Amino acid sequence: LIRTPHANDVLCGRGGRINAHEGNVRFREIVNEMKHVYLAKTTKKLDKAHIAASIVTKIRTLDPPGRFLKEDGTSGQWVDIGDEKARKKAGQALRE
């Protein structure tokens, strides 16, 4: 469990506090850089998966490494959602 997310972490959930978090702002910037390739008619499904995975890798290899965190409703602490859910989040963001 993580008590305090740092600036490179991407927070999952809704609302202004999450959207305004520095890591989420950076995440959206990275997503927007890749969006035109992802949404191109010639981009195959497998390539789309690779694009989403590359975004997760980019966040996870920052210094300090970024994590994809979800708030635990009971403790109010944060938990890493793992790579699969992080890739799904990236894919969803690319489609928005």
LINTADA-V6078 format. One line per field, one symbol per residue. ss: DSSP state (A for helix, B for strand, O for the rest). A space follows every 50 residues. Layout:
# LINTADA-V6078
ss = ???
This chain:
# LINTADA-V6078
ss = OBOOOOOOOBBBOOOAAAAAOAAAAAAAAAAAAAAAAAAOOOOOAAAAAA AAAAAAAAAAOOOOOOOBBBBOOOOOOBBBOAAAAAAAAAAAAAAO
